[in-house]
């Protein structure tokens, strides 16, 4: 699968879009969970919506902080056809400037 977030660079307090492309997968995307790596930034778990074929999207806004940069972890949540849930992590940094 392939995950793309736009617009780039990722910024706080700006509506962003996660686009997930999957080919021939036995996993169904459920949601994407965002959490601060080094500090609590609140609950942020938008659901994926199927848009076309094997493309799923989710809109989200990352919160701002007084820090100049925040390290984030996003966990793409999937469910198998048998009901098993798994998560695939991605890490990134958001800077104010």
C-alpha positions in Angstrom: 0.0 0.0 0.0 1.0 3.6 -0.4 0.1 6.5 2.0 0.2 10.1 0.8 -0.6 13.2 2.9 -1.3 16.6 1.2 -0.7 19.4 1.1 3.0 19.2 1.8 4.7 20.2 4.0 2.3 19.0 6.7 1.3 21.9 8.9 -0.6 22.3 12.1 -4.1 23.9 12.2 -4.6 23.2 8.4 -7.0 20.7 6.9 -4.9 17.9 5.4 -5.9 14.8 3.4 -4.5 11.3 3.8 -4.8 9.2 0.6 -4.3 5.5 0.9 -3.9 3.3 -2.2 -4.1 -0.5 -1.8 -3.7 -3.2 -4.4 -4.8 -6.8 -4.0 -5.0 -6.6 -0.2 -6.9 -8.8 2.2 -6.9 -5.8 4.6 -9.6 -3.2 4.7 -8.5 0.3 5.9 -10.6 1.5 8.9 -9.0 4.7 10.2 -5.7 6.6 10.7 -4.8 7.5 14.3 -2.6 10.5 15.0 -0.7 10.9 18.3 2.1 13.1 19.5 5.3 11.2 19.9 6.6 13.2 22.8 3.5 14.9 24.2 -0.2 14.2 24.4 -2.0 16.0 21.6 -5.6 14.7 22.1 -7.6 12.1 20.3 -7.5 12.3 16.5 -8.7 9.3 14.5 -10.5 10.1 11.2 -12.1 7.2 9.4 -11.1 6.2 5.9 -13.7 6.5 3.2 -13.5 4.5 0.0 -13.5 6.9 -3.0 -12.8 4.8 -6.0 -11.4 1.3 -6.7 -8.7 0.7 -4.0 -8.3 4.3 -3.0 -9.4 5.5 0.5 -9.2 9.1 2.0 -9.4 10.7 5.4 -9.4 14.4 6.2 -7.7 15.6 9.4 -6.3 18.6 11.2 -3.2 18.3 13.5 -3.3 20.5 16.6 -0.7 23.3 17.2 1.6 23.6 20.2 3.9 26.2 21.6 6.9 24.1 20.4 8.5 24.9 17.1 8.1 21.3 16.0 6.1 18.3 17.0 7.0 14.7 16.3 3.9 12.7 15.3 3.1 9.0 14.9 0.3 8.0 12.6 -1.1 4.5 12.8 -3.0 3.2 9.8 -5.6 0.8 11.2 -6.7 -2.2 9.1 -9.1 -5.0 9.6 -8.9 -8.4 7.8 -11.9 -10.1 6.4 -11.7 -12.5 9.4 -12.0 -9.5 11.8 -8.4 -9.3 12.9 -7.2 -5.7 13.4 -3.6 -4.5 12.8 -1.9 -1.1 12.7 1.0 0.1 10.5 3.0 3.0 12.0 4.4 6.1 10.2 6.5 8.8 11.8 6.8 12.4 10.8 7.6 15.9 12.1 5.5 19.1 11.8 7.3 22.4 12.1 5.7 25.8 12.6 7.7 27.5 9.9 
